[in-house]
Amino acid sequence: MKVPLSWLKEYVDITMPPEALAHTLTMAGLEVEAIEYIGADWGEDIITAQIAHLEKVAGSDHLSYARVNTGTEELGIICGAPNIKQGDKVPLARVGAKVGDLSIGEKKTMGYHSQGMLCSPRELGIGNDHSGIYILDPATPLGQKLVDVLGEVVFEFAIKANRGDLSSIIGIAREVAALTKQELRIPQPVLHERGRPTAEMVKVTVEDTDLCPRYSARIISNIEIGPSPEWMGRRLLAAGMRPINNVVDITNYVMLEFGQPLHGFDYDLVRHHHIIVRRARPGEEIVTLDGVKRKLTPDMLLIADPEGPIAIAGVMGGAISEVNDNTTTVLLEAANFQAASVRRTSVELGLRTDASSRFEKRLDPELTVAGANRAMQLMAEHAGGTVHPGVVDCYPSPPQPRTITFSTDDVEWLTAVKVTQHEVVEALSWLGFIVVPDEHSNSMQVTVPTFRPDVVESADLVEEVLRMMHDQPAGSR
């Protein structure tokens, strides 16, 4: 999983160098496989500029000639990208710059002098998209070195199969906060709800609660599909995802942020406005968002409406109800699916997605409403529209809190390391455990947070304590 450092800093203060942070996290069991330095090779000659004039090149069906302003000079550029327009701010590689393996020189094309190159995300090494030029934020100053605007440090983590809580940037931030004793800041969405209640607009029926312990749905109407803000697209690119449009990007953004996969249906394409979570029936098929027709088997969990499948639960949505350029109302799904069911379906179909990889790691069912609310906030801000009151939330059997009796003696017995009760309470509390110490002994009652289903016995708590104390010299304890 890729985590941009600037995004991580939204949730926790970080002062140590990236290399030191990577070492600290790796020693605590959260392995950093690689550190990528986006923009490290851009140099002085890849800068920000603005298209002051744009005209089609006579005799060409795709080339344009742009006059670009760097703030100190105006240069002519030949460009074949279809997505630029006058007024756009763009990355400019001046003559002498090196873009990947390409050295930029001045050239003459069809009677025009080209004094540089405008750059796509792929040319800059910040994504795989080569279909158009990277469009900068309209507020970007001119003539800035691009590395000062788009430069980024990206950590690549190897997430263990039993740590679903780390499949998110907030999950990583929680570890950083605990290890560095800093406050964790989790976004608390404020929603301005209006209009018809969600419960009157959609019905949700969960037939197989064993495979879907929780299904939450929200609705936002009167939205306008369009591009995402530049900062969001930049973060998605750095995290390895391609921006698509504001609604789809927001569902992906919240998945990366909170770890809760989301899916947006076009509300008007969900027949009878009735969501049914059920196993597939013999002979059923679905065309998924990638355009592939897939045969389903009765052990696969589906999202359906009364007339047929509209998504494969936890894996991929169906083309029949996808958000498109004409969508005005989004029905947002935030669900919790059984890990083994999603894994089996994903393997059978040969279809592994960012969503399925997270569900396979056992996610916290308490994430669904938090993730849906965050997405509603962002959609209201960046797609307009009306957030409808309330959540349709099918959650028949919330998990009961799990409390473990624990003692400092458990640590010493398993590891021969002596710790104090205060050290144990502090280490576990920073990680989100609720600890009630016994004033008359070394024991305590530890309540495990719902986002840590991997912690089931005292030996697991011993591991957590030692992870948090690995860098403390014995003499300091």
N, C-alpha and C positions, 0 to 999 in steps of 0.2 A: 504494500500500500504506500502510495506517495503522499507526503505531507509537506506542503510549502511552509517554511519557517514563519513568513510574515502572517500567514493565516493562523498558525498555531499561537502566535503572540496575541491574537484577539482574545484568547481565553486565559492566558497566564503570562505574567511578566518573566522574560528570559533575558538574562544579562551575560551568561557565559558564551564563549565562542561556539559555533556549530559543532566543531570537532569534539570539544569537551562535553557538550550536551549529548552527542551521539555515544560517546564512551560511557557516560553516566547511565544512559538508558539501556545500553547493551549489557553493562554489568548488572543491572537490575532485572535482567531477563527479557527486555524488550529490544530484540536485536535490530540494529540499524545495519542493513546490508550495504547501503551505498549512500553517498552524499553527492548530489548534482548541483553544480553552480551554474545556473542559467545566466547567460550574458557574460561569462568570464572571458570569452574570446571575442567579444564585439569590438573592443578597442575604442579609439577616439572618433572614428569616422563613420560610425553608425549612429545617427542622431534623429531627433524629432523634427518634423517639418509639416507644413500645411499646403494643401493643393490650392493654389490661387487661381489657376485657370486650367480648363480641361477641354480638349477638342479631339474629335475623331481624326485618325490619320487617313487621308484620302487614298483609296486603292487597297485598304486593308479591311477585313471583316471583323477584326478583333482588337487591333492596336489603337491606343490613345496616346496623345501627347499632353503631358502635364507640365505646367510651370509651378514649381514648389518653392515656398518661402521658408528659409531656415531661421529667420529672424535677423540675419545679417546679410543675406544674399538670396538671389532667386536663380534657380537652376532649371534646366529643361530635362525631362525624363520621358522616355518611351516606355509604355507599360501595356501589358496584355490582359491585366486583370479586369473582370467585369464589374467589380463591386465598389469601385471608387467613384467619388463625386467631388465637385468643387466645394471647398470648405473642410473636407476631411483632414484630420491630422494623422500622419502616417510615419512609419519608420523609413528613414532614408539612408541608404549606404552610398556614401560619396565616393568619388574617384579615389582609389587607393585603399579602400576598405576591403576586408576579406570576409566573405559570407560563406561559412563552411569551407569548402575547397575552392570556391570561386573568388578570383581576384577581380575587383570592379575597376573597369577602365572606361574612358570616354569612347563613344562610338557614334557612327552616323548610320541611321536607318531610314530609308525611304525619304531622304531629304531633310531629316531632323537630326540635330545633335542631342545625344543622350548623355547626361553628365552624372550618371549614377544609377541606382536601382531602388525601387520601392520593394519592401520585403513582405513575404507571406509568413504565417506562423511556422511552416515547415522549414523555410529558409533560415529562420531565426533559431530553430531548434526548440521551440516552445510548444510544438504540436505537430500533428501529421497532416493538417489541412493545407493544401497547396492551391485551392480553388480561387483564392482571392488575397488581397493585401490585408495585413493586420491593421484594423482601424483603432487608433488610440482614443483615449478619453478626450472629449472636446475641451476640457480644462487643462490639458497637458501644455506646459510652456514650450515654446519653439527653441530649437538649437540645443536642447539638452542631450547629453550622452544617453543613448537608449538604456545602457546598463543602469543608469541612475533612476530610470523610470520603470523598466520591466525586469531588472535584474532580480534574481531570486535564488535562495538556497532551498533545495528540496531533499528531504530525507526519504529514503525508501526502507520500509520496515518489513520484516518477516513476521507475520502475525500467526501465533499458534492456533491450532484448531479449537482449543478449549477457551480461547479468550475473545469471544464475540464483542466484549465491551471495548476492545482496542481497535475495532473496525471503524473507528470514527476519529475525527480530529479532536473532538472534546474528550474522548477516551484517552487519547495520547496526552492531551493537556492535563488530565487528571493525574496521570503518572508523573508528569513533569512537576506539577504543583506539589505532589506528595514528596518527591525526591528533593526538591529545592525549597520546600516550606514556603510556598507562595500561594496566594489566594487563587482559587479557580472561579472564573467568571463564565457562567452559562447563560446564554440569551434567554430573556423572559419576555416572550411576545405579548404585546398589547394589541388587542383586536377591537375594531369598531364594527360591531355586528349590526346588520340592518335587514329588514325585509322578512320574507317568509321563513319560518323555522326549517332547519334541515330535515327534521323528523317528518315534516309534512311533504317534503319534496322527494324523498327516497326511502324505500323499504329495504332492509338488509335481513336476509335469512341465512344463518350458518347451520347447515345440516350436519357437518362433520366437525364438531368442536374438538375432537381429539387431534385433528390435523390443523385446526385453526383456533387456538385458544382465545384470540382476541381479533376483532375486526372493527376498525373505527373509520367513519366516513364523514367528510365535510364537503361543503359546496360553496363555490364562489361564482358569481354571475357577472355579466356585463364586462368581461375582460377583453383586452385587446392583445392579440398575439403579435409579437414583434421580437426584435433582438434583445438580448440581455444587456444590462449595463456592462461597460468594459471591464470594471474591476471583477465582476463575477465570472465573466468569460475567461479572464486572465487566470483566476484561481483554479477554475475547472481545467484549463489547459495544463497548468503546472502540476495538477493532481492526476493528469493522464486522461481527462475526459474532453470530448469535443463539444463545444457549445452548439446548440440547435436552435432553440427559441426560448423566450423568457419563461414560459410555463414548464417545459421539459427541463430546462437548466435549473430551475428552482427545485424541482423534485430531486435532481441529482446533487445539487448543492447541499440540501438538507440531509440527504443520505450520507454524504461525505462528512458533514458537520456533526450530526447526531448519531449516525450509524443506523438510522431507521429507513429502510427502503420504502419509497412511496410510488404510487402509480396514479396518473391522472387519466380519467376517462372523459370523453366528450359526453356530458350529461345527456344531451339530446339524442345520442346514439345508443344509449343504454335503454333497451326496449322495456316499456312499462315502468321505467325508473325503479326497477327492482333488482338488487344484487343478491345472487344466490351463491353461497360457497358450498360446493359439493364435489364428490368424486365424479370422474368422467364416466360416461355410459359407453357400453360396447359400440364400437364403430364410429365414435365421435371424432371429428377433426377440427383443427383451427389453423387459420393463417396468422402467424405471429408477425410482430412489427418488422421483422427482417424480410418479410415477403415469402416465407417458406410455409408450405402446408404440412402440418404435423399430425400424425395419427396418435390418438390418445388411448390410454388403457385405463381400466377401472381402478387401478391403484394410484392414479394421478389426481391431485386436487386441482379443481378449476374454480375460477370466478365465472359465473354465468349470469345471464338474465333469463327470463322465462322461455326464450326462444332458442337459447344455445350458448356455447362457450364464448366468452369475451376476453379471457386471459388465462394463462397458466400460473397458478398461485405460486408466488415467490420466485418465478423464473422470468417470464416475459409477457407483456400485454399482447392483445390481439389487434390486428389491423382494423377489424370491424368497428371498433369504438375508440380509435386513437385520436388524440388531440391534433387538430389540423389548423390550417390558416383561417378557416371559417368558424372555428370554435369560439363560442361566447360564454359558455357555462362549463365549468370543470367540476366533476365529481372526483374528489381526492380520496384514494384508498391508502390507509396506514394500518397494516395488519401484522399479526405475529403468527408465523406458520411453523409447524413442527420441523425441526432441523432434518431429521432422517427422511421425512417425506419429500422435502425440497431436494435433498441430495440425491435420492433415488430417481426422482423425476428428471433432474438435470442430467444425470448419467444416462438414463434410458433414452433421452432425446438428443444427447450429445450437444447440449446447449447450456453452457456455463456463462453466467452474467454477473455483473457487480452486485446485483440484488441477491442472486442465489448463493454467491460465495459468502455473503453476510448471514443470511438465514441459516446456512449450514453450520454456523458457529454458535447457534443458540442465542438469540437476542432477547433482551429485556422486554417483556410485554408492556412495561410501564412507558416505553418509548413512543407508543403509537400516537397518543393524543398530543404529547409534547412535539413530536415531529410534524404532525398535521397542523398544529397551531403555528409553528414556525413557518411552515410553507404558506399558510394563509396570510401571515403578516407580510412575507416577501412578495407574494403575488399581488396583494393589495397595493404595495408600494411600487411594483415594477410592471404590473399588467393592468392596473386599475381595477375597477369592478367593486362588487358588493359581497362581503363575507356574510353568509347567512348564519343566523344564530344557532348555536348548539352543535353537538356532535352526536351522530348515531353510533353508539358504542356497544357492540355485542361482546361482553366480557363476563361469561357466566360463572367462572371459577378462578378468581384472582388467586395467585399463589400466596400461601400463608408465610409470614416471616419465619426464617430459619435461624434459630438461636443455638449457639455452640458453647458449652462450658469449656473454658480454656484457662490455662495456668502458665506462669513463667516456667514451671517445672517441665512442661511439655517441650519447651524449646531446649532446655538443657538435656533432657532425656534423649531427644532425637539427634542433637547436634553437638552436645558438650559445650555449648556457648551459654554463658550466664548473662541474663538480662534482668532488668528491673521491671516491676509492674508499670511504672511510669513510661518507660521506653516502649513497652508493648502497646499500652493505651494510645500513646502518641502516634506510633507507626500505623496502627490499624485505623485510627480516627482520620488521619490524613487521606487514607484510601477510601473513605466513605463508609466504613463499618461503624456501627453504634456499639460502644463498649461501656459496660457498667461494671466497674471494679468492686471487688469485695474488700471493704476496709480492714477486715481482720485476717486476711490471708493473701496469698499470691494469685488467687483465682479471679475469674471475671466471667461475665456473660457477654458474648459477642453476637450481635444480630447482623446477619449477612445482607448486604444490599441486593436488591433484585437483579442488578446488572452483573452480579458475580455468581452465576449458577455453578461455576467450577469449584467453588469453595463449599465443601460438604462435611469436613471433619477437622479435628484439631491439627492434624499433620499439614493440612492446607494452610491453616493460619500460621503455623511455624514458618512455612515457606514465605508467606507474605511479610512477616516480621523481619526475617533475614534479608529479604530483598531490599527493604527500606533502610536497613542498617549496614549494608555491605561496605559502605565507604567510610564508616566511622571507626577510627582506631580504638582498640580495646581500652587504652588508657583514658579515652574521653568518656567512657561509660561508667 
